[in-house]
């Protein structure tokens, strides 16, 4: 594990070419940021795949979460503090408080997968409004991605939402038509219908309906074969309560890109 004490680092996928730069955007690290949490994962606290395969056909290959999938580049002269794995593990495991801290660090390591970092980077809005801590916390509440076939319905219109959706691969189609009651609607832009195709990286869902447990007036369908993460309602509400500034950015929007 490594702690940056001065300077600027970036993390990028190993072997990524310049042509991949629009998909694989680097992550910037500054003074006080920590990288290398994966080194603290042991056989005792690791079970099952540590990363989600992003191909449309799920892979059965076991992924070693300690295998480095990125290159770290110094963008300035800098100093780092190296924390040896064996001694760091022993320090955390020596007390109840340390074991709790280690559990949280490992949760961050599991969530900070290369795939989910890259998906969030594809969303210009989320990349701008979320700092690294907020991105890590958001990654923790993502489900494993679900596979949908072409034209399969993801969410039916005129139902209550149980989650929001983050498109991981492929395209989805959102169709919105205002729900009218006695010929009127109190929803913003109620006279405007919408039919739009959304790409990987887009976060889909009506936060107003989700937080207030209201019926949503949109339908979501797989435009192509695709992978979609879900964020459960209770987890999203807890997240937005922790970061109210992000919640303000979500209000009155059916998707965020």
HUMO-V734363 format. One record per residue. N is the residue number from 1. RES is the residue in three letters. PSI is psi as a letter, one per 30 degrees, with the letter a starting at -180 (* if undefined). OMEGA is omega in radians with two decimals (* if undefined). Layout:
# HUMO-V734363
N;RES;PSI;OMEGA, N;RES;PSI;OMEGA
This chain:
# HUMO-V734363
1;UNK;k;-3.04, 2;UNK;k;3.13, 3;UNK;k;3.12, 4;UNK;k;-3.13, 5;UNK;f;3.04, 6;UNK;l;3.09, 7;UNK;a;-3.04, 8;UNK;k;3.09, 9;UNK;l;2.93, 10;UNK;k;3.09, 11;UNK;k;3.14, 12;UNK;l;3.12, 13;UNK;k;3.08, 14;UNK;k;3.07, 15;UNK;g;-3.13, 16;UNK;k;3.13, 17;UNK;l;3.12, 18;UNK;e;3.14, 19;UNK;f;-3.14, 20;UNK;f;-2.95, 21;UNK;f;-3.14, 22;UNK;f;3.11, 23;UNK;e;-3.09, 24;UNK;i;3.13, 25;UNK;k;-3.10, 26;UNK;l;3.03, 27;UNK;k;-3.10, 28;UNK;k;3.11, 29;UNK;k;-3.07, 30;UNK;a;-3.12, 31;UNK;k;3.12, 32;UNK;f;3.12, 33;UNK;k;-3.11, 34;UNK;k;3.02, 35;UNK;l;3.08, 36;UNK;g;3.13, 37;UNK;f;-3.13, 38;UNK;f;-3.11, 39;UNK;f;-3.09, 40;UNK;f;3.09, 41;UNK;k;3.13, 42;UNK;l;3.10, 43;UNK;f;-3.11, 44;UNK;e;-3.09, 45;UNK;g;3.08, 46;UNK;k;3.04, 47;UNK;k;-3.14, 48;UNK;l;-3.11, 49;UNK;k;3.11, 50;UNK;f;-3.14, 51;UNK;l;-3.10, 52;UNK;k;3.12, 53;UNK;k;-3.04, 54;UNK;g;3.06, 55;UNK;l;-3.11, 56;UNK;f;3.05, 57;UNK;j;-3.06, 58;UNK;k;3.14, 59;UNK;k;3.11, 60;UNK;g;-3.08, 61;UNK;k;3.09, 62;UNK;k;-3.13, 63;UNK;k;3.09, 64;UNK;j;-3.05, 65;UNK;f;3.14, 66;UNK;f;3.11, 67;UNK;k;-3.07, 68;UNK;k;3.14, 69;UNK;g;-3.03, 70;UNK;l;3.05, 71;UNK;k;3.12, 72;UNK;k;-3.05, 73;UNK;k;3.07, 74;UNK;k;3.12, 75;UNK;f;3.07, 76;UNK;l;2.92, 77;UNK;k;-3.08, 78;UNK;l;3.02, 79;UNK;k;3.05, 80;UNK;l;3.05, 81;UNK;j;3.13, 82;UNK;k;3.13, 83;UNK;j;-3.09, 84;UNK;k;-3.04, 85;UNK;e;-3.05, 86;UNK;e;-3.11, 87;UNK;e;3.14, 88;UNK;e;3.08, 89;UNK;e;-3.14, 90;UNK;e;3.14, 91;UNK;e;-3.11, 92;UNK;e;-3.06, 93;UNK;f;-3.08, 94;UNK;f;-3.12, 95;UNK;l;3.12, 96;UNK;e;3.11, 97;UNK;e;3.12, 98;UNK;e;3.13, 99;UNK;e;3.08, 100;UNK;e;3.11, 101;UNK;e;3.13, 102;UNK;e;3.12, 103;UNK;e;3.12, 104;UNK;e;3.12, 105;UNK;e;-3.14, 106;UNK;e;3.07, 107;UNK;e;3.08, 108;UNK;e;-3.12, 109;UNK;e;3.14, 110;UNK;e;-3.08, 111;UNK;f;-3.09, 112;UNK;i;3.11, 113;UNK;l;-3.13, 114;UNK;e;-3.08, 115;UNK;e;-3.08, 116;UNK;e;3.03, 117;UNK;e;-3.07, 118;UNK;e;3.12, 119;UNK;e;3.11, 120;UNK;e;3.12, 121;UNK;f;3.12, 122;UNK;f;-3.12, 123;UNK;j;-3.05, 124;UNK;e;-3.11, 125;UNK;e;-3.13, 126;UNK;e;-3.14, 127;UNK;e;-3.12, 128;UNK;e;-3.00, 129;UNK;f;-3.13, 130;UNK;k;2.97, 131;UNK;l;-3.04, 132;UNK;e;3.12, 133;UNK;e;-3.14, 134;UNK;e;3.08, 135;UNK;e;3.11, 136;UNK;e;-3.14, 137;UNK;e;3.11, 138;UNK;e;3.12, 139;UNK;e;-3.12, 140;UNK;f;-3.06, 141;UNK;g;3.07, 142;UNK;k;3.02, 143;UNK;l;2.93, 144;UNK;k;-3.05, 145;UNK;k;3.10, 146;UNK;k;3.12, 147;UNK;k;3.08, 148;UNK;k;3.07, 149;UNK;l;3.12, 150;UNK;k;3.12, 151;UNK;g;3.09, 152;UNK;k;-3.13, 153;UNK;k;3.10, 154;UNK;e;3.12, 155;UNK;k;-3.14, 156;UNK;k;3.11, 157;UNK;l;3.10, 158;UNK;h;3.00, 159;UNK;l;3.05, 160;UNK;k;3.14, 161;UNK;k;3.01, 162;UNK;f;-3.12, 163;UNK;l;2.91, 164;UNK;l;-3.02, 165;UNK;k;3.05, 166;UNK;j;-3.09, 167;UNK;k;-3.11, 168;UNK;e;-3.14, 169;UNK;k;-3.13, 170;UNK;a;-3.12, 171;UNK;k;3.03, 172;UNK;l;3.10, 173;UNK;k;3.08, 174;UNK;k;3.06, 175;UNK;k;-3.13, 176;UNK;k;3.03, 177;UNK;k;-3.06, 178;UNK;k;3.06, 179;UNK;j;-3.07, 180;UNK;k;3.06, 181;UNK;j;-3.08, 182;UNK;h;3.08, 183;UNK;g;-3.11, 184;UNK;l;3.08, 185;UNK;k;3.10, 186;UNK;g;3.12, 187;UNK;k;3.12, 188;UNK;k;3.13, 189;UNK;h;-3.03, 190;UNK;f;-3.13, 191;UNK;g;-3.06, 192;UNK;k;2.98, 193;UNK;l;-3.10, 194;UNK;k;3.08, 195;UNK;j;-2.98, 196;UNK;k;3.04, 197;UNK;k;-3.06, 198;UNK;k;-3.00, 199;UNK;a;3.11, 200;UNK;k;-3.13, 201;UNK;f;-3.09, 202;UNK;k;3.06, 203;UNK;k;-3.00, 204;UNK;k;3.07, 205;UNK;k;3.13, 206;UNK;j;-3.08, 207;UNK;e;3.11, 208;UNK;e;3.13, 209;UNK;e;-3.09, 210;UNK;e;-3.08, 211;UNK;f;-3.13, 212;UNK;g;3.10, 213;UNK;h;-3.13, 214;UNK;l;3.08, 215;UNK;k;-3.13, 216;UNK;k;-3.04, 217;UNK;g;3.11, 218;UNK;l;3.02, 219;UNK;k;-3.12, 220;UNK;k;-3.08, 221;UNK;k;3.06, 222;UNK;j;3.10, 223;UNK;e;3.05, 224;UNK;l;2.96, 225;UNK;k;-3.02, 226;UNK;l;3.02, 227;UNK;k;-3.07, 228;UNK;k;2.98, 229;UNK;l;3.01, 230;UNK;k;3.01, 231;UNK;j;-3.07, 232;UNK;k;-3.04, 233;UNK;e;-3.07, 234;UNK;e;3.13, 235;UNK;e;3.12, 236;UNK;e;3.14, 237;UNK;e;3.10, 238;UNK;e;3.13, 239;UNK;e;-3.11, 240;UNK;f;3.06, 241;UNK;e;3.09, 242;UNK;e;-3.08, 243;UNK;i;-3.06, 244;UNK;f;3.10, 245;UNK;e;3.09, 246;UNK;e;3.14, 247;UNK;e;3.13, 248;UNK;e;3.14, 249;UNK;f;-3.08, 250;UNK;f;-3.02, 251;UNK;k;3.07, 252;UNK;h;3.08, 253;UNK;k;3.12, 254;UNK;f;3.05, 255;UNK;l;-3.08, 256;UNK;k;-3.10, 257;UNK;*;*
